[in-house]
């Protein structure tokens, strides 16, 4: 089979899996999209790792623009969005996401892979064993901007939507869980927009990028993933009402541990 066709078909399947997980567990699909794209871009297009890593992260972010917008509309209609929290946090997120993408583009590929694998391992343990705790401290505008800076930077570096980081941070400051999830879904769109734009700028004159690339974003993979992930996310959300989510989170966390260890060792 033609390598490009195989990559596109694989990305459509990847979009289904990532979309279901996003709808089922309320997380971004980047944790599974990035390592899968690393494998596909290397095996099918024979690209070197120093190009593959930023391309995988950038392409993952670009897909979140579309799924994030869909989530934003859904949560807005459901009344799960605190506009003050969202807009204030978005200021820090925009700056952090742009800076994180530039930093990722400049990092040595092996180091970026190790950082991704290490942070994915931490998120896996947080998903499996973490508890939502609260503080009595008030949530000021400055704290919201600071949270946004951190979440935007790390999410752009990893190519994820940021929900796994932002939700516990907002819950810590006594934001209601549904509101925290709604704000995280909306903020994922902001992370993706500014992170993707920064990756386009960083890779604009990069030599050796394959045809159909927009900076570090590989457009065929973006289109293939988005074509299936948005519908799959809706189905995943429906399944989430029927299945034991705590057990599913532990299973998925175990999967992330295996993937991160594989990236560490290879």
Secondary structure, DSSP 8 states (H G I E B T S, - for coil): --HHHHHHHHHHHHHHHHHHHHHHHS--THHHHHHHHHHHHHHHH---HHHHHHHHHHHHHHHHHHHHHHHHHHHHHHT---HHHHHHHHHHHHHHHHHHHHHHHHS-HHHHHHHHHHHHHHHHHHHHH------SS---HHHHHHHHHHHHHHHHHHTS-SHHHHHHHHHHTT--HHHHHHHHHHHHHHHHHHHHHHHHHHTTT-TT--TTEETTEEHHHHHHHHHHHHHHHHHHHHHHTTS-HHHHHHHHHHHHHHHHHHHHH-
